[in-house]
Amino acid sequence: MIRRAFVLVCIAALPLAAWGQLLANVKLEPQEIKPGASVKITVNFDVTGGINCGLRVHFGDGNTQDYKINQKKDVPLVVTRQYAQAGEYRVKAEPKTIGLLGGCGGRNQETVLKVVAPPAPPPLAAAPAPAAQKTAVAAAKPAAASQCPQDWTVVAKSVNRKTGAFTCTAKAGTKLPEGRLSCPGDLSYFENAKKRQLGCRS
């Protein structure tokens, strides 16, 4: 009878013994990670007596883990964990009775972990055109076309790629430009108001 009474007293005293460890806070290092990276979760206690209590850690992803805090090395409790998906995870430490071991004292302590995906890479720039392609484009557009005054167009058959000679023409009613074109090499400027022509010729 005495032995039974002693056991009952010891069991009843377990939660009282657990009050020597009060949950203080939960800290994350770092507070923000990328998917697949590790975070260090530290549960801190205010210890005023012996070390002997139960604790449950909620990782915020639907998983939990129970821990027996009964040795000096358990204070603080340090857990390393990885998170694969981006998002916010509420990490919580909760006093929890484990078997005959009473839960740690104090209230639940929690904090938020942010798992941030890296920004998407910028779109790839278009590859530069090969030199041969650039040459072909340049050849398709005669240099003389850019030398004709505004409202005047080059006569394709008049272009001489060897000498650079060319003739520009315009619609009826178009006036001759006030200035003269600058002709390359030995070419001379000419204009014919009646035929609405101007250009450079040898």
SVG drawing of the C-alpha trace seen along z (x, -y; Angstrom):
<svg xmlns="http://www.w3.org/2000/svg" viewBox="-2 -76 39 78">
<polyline fill="none" stroke="black" stroke-width="0.4" points="0.0,0.0 2.8,-2.4 4.6,-1.5 1.5,-2.2 1.0,-5.6 4.7,-6.4 4.3,-5.6 1.2,-7.7 2.9,-10.7 5.9,-10.4 3.6,-10.3 1.6,-13.3 4.8,-15.1 6.1,-14.7 4.3,-17.7 5.5,-19.8 9.1,-18.8 8.6,-19.8 7.9,-23.4 11.7,-23.8 12.0,-24.2 9.9,-27.0 9.7,-27.5 11.3,-30.8 11.3,-31.2 12.0,-29.6 14.6,-31.0 15.5,-30.3 18.9,-30.6 18.4,-32.0 14.8,-33.3 14.6,-33.0 15.9,-30.2 15.7,-28.9 13.9,-25.6 16.1,-22.6 18.3,-24.6 18.7,-23.8 17.5,-25.9 18.6,-25.6 15.7,-25.6 16.6,-26.5 14.2,-26.1 15.4,-28.0 14.3,-27.4 14.4,-29.3 15.8,-26.6 15.1,-27.1 15.4,-23.5 16.1,-20.1 15.9,-19.2 13.2,-16.7 10.2,-17.4 8.5,-16.6 8.3,-18.8 6.8,-18.5 8.1,-20.5 5.7,-21.4 7.7,-22.0 4.8,-23.7 4.7,-21.3 2.4,-18.8 5.2,-16.9 6.0,-16.9 8.6,-15.4 8.6,-14.7 11.7,-15.3 12.6,-14.4 14.5,-17.2 16.3,-15.4 20.0,-16.2 22.1,-19.3 22.9,-18.8 19.2,-19.1 19.1,-22.8 18.7,-24.5 17.2,-22.0 18.7,-22.4 17.2,-20.8 18.3,-21.1 15.7,-20.7 15.2,-21.1 12.2,-22.5 11.7,-21.5 8.8,-23.8 8.5,-27.6 6.1,-29.1 5.7,-30.2 6.0,-27.6 4.9,-28.2 7.4,-26.5 6.0,-25.8 7.4,-24.4 4.6,-22.9 4.8,-21.4 3.9,-17.7 3.5,-14.9 5.5,-11.9 4.5,-8.7 5.0,-9.4 7.2,-12.5 5.3,-15.7 5.4,-18.5 7.7,-21.4 6.4,-24.5 5.3,-27.7 3.2,-28.5 3.6,-27.5 6.3,-29.4 6.3,-29.8 7.9,-31.8 7.5,-31.9 10.0,-30.5 10.0,-31.9 11.1,-29.6 11.5,-31.8 12.1,-30.5 14.8,-32.3 13.5,-34.7 13.1,-33.2 16.1,-33.8 15.7,-36.6 14.8,-35.5 17.7,-34.6 18.8,-37.4 18.5,-36.7 21.7,-35.4 23.5,-37.9 23.2,-37.4 26.2,-35.7 28.5,-38.0 27.5,-36.5 23.8,-37.2 24.6,-40.8 26.5,-41.2 23.6,-39.8 21.2,-42.2 23.4,-45.1 23.8,-44.1 20.0,-43.8 19.6,-47.4 21.8,-49.7 23.7,-52.4 22.3,-54.9 18.8,-54.4 19.8,-56.2 21.3,-59.1 18.2,-60.1 16.4,-63.1 13.1,-62.8 10.2,-61.9 12.7,-60.7 13.5,-57.0 16.4,-55.4 16.0,-53.9 17.2,-50.3 18.5,-49.9 20.6,-53.1 22.7,-51.8 26.3,-51.0 27.9,-49.1 31.4,-49.6 31.4,-53.4 28.6,-54.2 26.6,-56.1 22.8,-56.2 19.7,-58.1 16.8,-59.2 13.3,-60.0 10.1,-61.5 6.4,-61.9 5.0,-64.7 4.9,-68.0 7.9,-67.2 10.3,-70.1 14.0,-69.7 15.8,-69.8 17.6,-73.1 20.9,-71.5 23.0,-69.2 23.8,-65.6 27.4,-64.8 28.7,-62.4 31.4,-59.9 34.8,-59.7 34.9,-61.2 31.1,-61.2 29.3,-64.5 25.9,-65.7 23.2,-66.1 19.5,-67.1 16.7,-67.2 13.6,-69.0 11.6,-68.1 12.2,-64.4 12.2,-64.7 15.6,-63.1 18.7,-63.8 21.7,-61.8 25.4,-61.1 27.0,-60.0 30.5,-59.8"/>
</svg>
